[in-house]
Amino acid sequence: MGKIKTMKVTDLELSPEAMMKMGEKALRAVVDHIKSLPNSPRSNLENSAQIVRSFRESPPEKGTNFDTLLDFLMSKVIPVSINTAHPAYMGYIPGGGLYPSAIADFLGASTNRYAGVWFAAPVAARLEANVLEWFSQWMGYPESARGILTSGGSLANFSGLVTARRHVLGDDSSRGTVYASDQTHHSVMKAAILAGIPERNIRLLEVDDNFRARPDLFEKAIQADQKKGMKPFFIVGNAGTTNSGAVDPLPELAGLAKKYKLWYHLDGAYGGFFNLCKEGKKVLNGIERSDSLVLDPHKGLFLPYGTGSLLVKEGELLRRAHILTADYLMDEMAPPEGETSAAEYSPELSRSFRGLRVWLPLKLFGVQAFRENLAEKLRLTKWMYQRFLEEPGFECLSVPDLTVITFRYHPRRGRVEAFNRKLLENIIRSKRLYLSGTLLKGEYVIRVCILSFRTHQQEVEEALEVIKTAARGLETG
Ligand SMILES: Cc1ncc(COP(=O)(O)O)c(C=O)c1O
């Protein structure tokens, strides 16, 4: 037998020294970046369409040294963005991005443990299950509950809908109907459509004066559909809408679901974790009566983007909706009683040790720290809302249930909508604050969402000052 001809192959394994050096440099760059956050712009997107054009590139046949690449990332890529880690980022839904979670990602990825199936990393799978069991306990779910960690709330909504569809409708979704308020996040409608529910079967119902679902309209729609021979199967409640943070009347929706034997899904992607603190628990009364619940750790637990979750009260139904097996996944590797393989409950198979980024900060800081931070955000919101009410010219369009304030300014002259669109533009252009806008019942409003763990009283006071100055400046021209 001839020898295999030896060819020179680039060694992709770095030496221990090179790994240390690379790690240290990356760490230093990150720590410098975080240290500089308070003095950095809240957004930097001018001419971005033009700028990105110069970044198209062909595949790099030859390598480049790490220092050059790191410098490129930190000076050319990261700064061209909305600064979502900034304490004054109060647009859309912030979270901040806890550093220990990033370290957890690094640990998980560099050891490259396979957390999709139990047998490949049983202790890692247990830590993920622990995290999901903690979520269940915090939400008042029973021991029968099971859950999954997803990439975000959208996929969690998707798996929730698929579970309900398979359980209630079986293989025929053609007449299945869905009920949600018109303030529901679009990912729920997207989930329904992706799951094969005809778009015409989705009922988006009007809300009350504080943008909460109206159970009377849900009931009317359910009855009308039943008369037409449709199959109502899925009621959606919001434990904090994206637009205004409104919490739907959760017990009433639960009552309706029970009366008509429908699946009750709650989207708590933004607001669900407020159930951890006393003040939030009051607002979210009834959350435990849902059949499935979405919670986004990358919002309410302040994690970096990349983690959502779904809990299903009757966990076996989640499993039945997602389990499919194959010869190459051997039966003897099935988890023992009480343990779970994530892949049996989720659309995914191979994936990272995702739960580590949740587990590490919770263990490191303890749950009390999260409780305090969430309660603080509720207090700050109340404080800021009160200031808006006292401030001449400003109007709030909703009473905050959680941590979103919606406001607009009434100028002495000119159109209100045009003025407020310009006002938001000027606030963003000041680079001292980042907010976003939306429509509530067709009215344009600016939103403040206080959720980053870096946002405290000082940032909220400054935000108010920036808003007031921008409004007066625009008014006096
Ligand atoms: C209430 C609500 N549900 C679902 C989602 C979708 O979550 P994700 O962006 O993590 O997919 C969001 C996102 O902001 C949300 O606010």
The ligand as an ORCA input file, in Angstrom:
! r2SCAN-3c Opt
* xyz 0 1
  C     -44.680     41.746     22.371
  C     -43.665     41.173     21.431
  N     -43.856     39.933     20.937
  C     -42.980     39.349     20.100
  C     -41.861     40.018     19.692
  C     -40.903     39.344     18.745
  O     -39.760     39.002     19.425
  P     -38.339     38.834     18.708
  O     -38.010     40.170     18.117
  O     -37.460     38.431     19.828
  O     -38.474     37.787     17.669
  C     -41.608     41.311     20.163
  C     -40.409     42.064     19.741
  O     -40.222     43.203     20.030
  C     -42.537     41.902     21.067
  O     -42.344     43.125     21.564
*
